[in-house]
Amino acid sequence: QVQLVESGGGLVQPGGSLRLSCAASGSIFRINAMGWYRQAPGKERELVATITGGGSSNYAESVKGRFTISRDNAKNTVYLQMNSLKPEDTAVYYCNAVIRPALWASSDMNYWGKGTLVTVSS
């Protein structure tokens, strides 16, 4: 089985920074893409940022210019550097990965981490 483990969440003041990490482990033939989603209280889960194996990234408009997603393919790990944090960024952040579990697998599969809480408050 594939597992995604997030870390780096916590409490930070407005304008501060946090760096989230997500490491994938288990049966992995190839990770095609990884990304971050978040869910704030009373809201639906939304995409924050994604990155493909080729390094192409995509960001939600609300975080563009403030957040940076990166990936270490050798470690099967994705990072989210969050700068200039705002109270509206408060949410549970979930790691997502699109993974082909084996060479003989017929399709890729989506995996989710259990989430890490980011609280931006003064």
C-alpha positions as CSV (number, residue, x, y, z in Angstrom):
1,Q,0.0,0.0,0.0
2,V,1.0,3.6,-0.6
3,Q,1.1,6.0,2.3
4,L,1.4,9.8,2.3
5,V,2.6,11.4,5.5
6,E,2.4,15.2,5.9
7,S,4.4,17.3,8.3
8,G,5.2,20.9,9.0
9,G,1.8,22.3,10.0
10,G,1.4,24.5,13.0
11,L,0.5,28.0,14.3
12,V,2.0,31.0,12.7
13,Q,1.3,34.7,12.8
14,P,0.0,36.6,9.8
15,G,2.8,37.4,7.4
16,G,4.8,34.5,8.6
17,S,6.0,31.4,6.8
18,L,5.7,27.6,7.0
19,R,7.0,24.8,5.0
20,L,5.0,21.6,4.6
21,S,6.4,18.3,3.6
22,C,4.8,15.1,2.3
23,A,6.6,11.9,1.8
24,A,5.2,9.0,-0.1
25,S,6.2,5.4,0.7
26,G,5.1,1.9,-0.2
27,S,4.6,0.3,-3.6
28,I,5.5,3.0,-6.0
29,F,6.5,2.5,-9.6
30,R,6.2,6.1,-10.7
31,I,4.7,9.3,-9.2
32,N,3.2,11.3,-12.0
33,A,2.1,14.3,-10.0
34,M,1.9,15.5,-6.4
35,G,0.0,18.4,-4.9
36,W,-1.6,20.1,-2.0
37,Y,-5.2,20.7,-1.2
38,R,-6.8,22.4,1.8
39,Q,-10.1,22.6,3.6
40,A,-11.0,25.5,5.8
41,P,-13.8,25.4,8.3
42,G,-17.2,25.6,6.6
43,K,-15.7,25.3,3.1
44,E,-15.1,22.6,0.6
45,R,-11.7,21.2,-0.1
46,E,-9.8,23.2,-2.8
47,L,-6.7,22.8,-4.8
48,V,-3.7,24.8,-3.6
49,A,-0.8,23.7,-5.8
50,T,0.3,20.8,-8.0
51,I,3.5,19.7,-9.6
52,T,4.2,17.2,-12.3
53,G,7.1,14.9,-12.7
54,G,8.5,17.3,-15.3
55,G,8.4,20.1,-12.8
56,S,5.4,22.0,-14.2
57,S,3.5,23.6,-11.4
58,N,0.0,25.1,-11.0
59,Y,-1.4,27.3,-8.2
60,A,-4.7,28.6,-7.0
61,E,-5.0,32.3,-7.7
62,S,-5.4,32.9,-4.0
63,V,-1.9,31.7,-3.2
64,K,0.0,32.6,-6.4
65,G,3.1,34.6,-5.6
66,R,3.1,33.6,-2.0
67,F,3.3,29.8,-2.1
68,T,5.9,27.6,-3.9
69,I,5.6,23.9,-4.5
70,S,8.6,21.8,-5.1
71,R,9.5,18.1,-5.4
72,D,12.3,15.8,-4.6
73,N,11.8,12.8,-6.9
74,A,14.6,10.8,-5.2
75,K,12.8,11.1,-1.9
76,N,9.3,10.8,-3.2
77,T,8.6,14.0,-1.4
78,V,6.7,17.2,-2.2
79,Y,7.1,20.5,-0.3
80,L,5.0,23.6,0.0
81,Q,6.7,26.7,1.0
82,M,4.1,29.2,2.3
83,N,5.1,32.8,2.7
84,S,3.1,35.9,3.6
85,L,0.5,33.8,5.3
86,K,-2.9,35.2,5.8
87,P,-5.7,34.2,8.3
88,E,-7.7,33.0,5.3
89,D,-5.0,30.4,4.7
90,T,-6.0,28.6,7.9
91,A,-7.1,25.1,6.9
92,V,-6.2,21.5,7.1
93,Y,-3.7,20.9,4.3
94,Y,-3.9,17.5,2.5
95,C,-1.2,16.0,0.4
96,N,-2.2,14.3,-2.8
97,A,-0.3,12.1,-5.2
98,V,-1.1,10.5,-8.5
99,I,0.8,7.2,-8.5
100,R,1.3,4.2,-10.8
101,P,1.8,1.5,-8.2
102,A,3.5,-1.0,-10.4
103,L,4.7,-1.5,-14.0
104,W,1.9,-3.9,-14.7
105,A,-0.8,-1.6,-13.2
106,S,-3.5,-0.7,-15.7
107,S,-4.0,2.8,-14.4
108,D,-2.7,5.5,-12.0
109,M,-4.3,5.9,-8.6
110,N,-5.0,8.9,-6.4
111,Y,-3.7,8.8,-2.8
112,W,-4.3,11.2,0.1
113,G,-2.6,12.0,3.3
114,K,-4.5,12.5,6.5
115,G,-3.8,16.2,6.6
116,T,-1.9,18.7,8.7
117,L,-3.4,21.7,10.3
118,V,-2.2,25.2,9.5
119,T,-3.4,28.0,11.7
120,V,-2.6,31.6,10.8
121,S,-3.6,33.9,13.7
122,S,-2.3,36.7,15.8
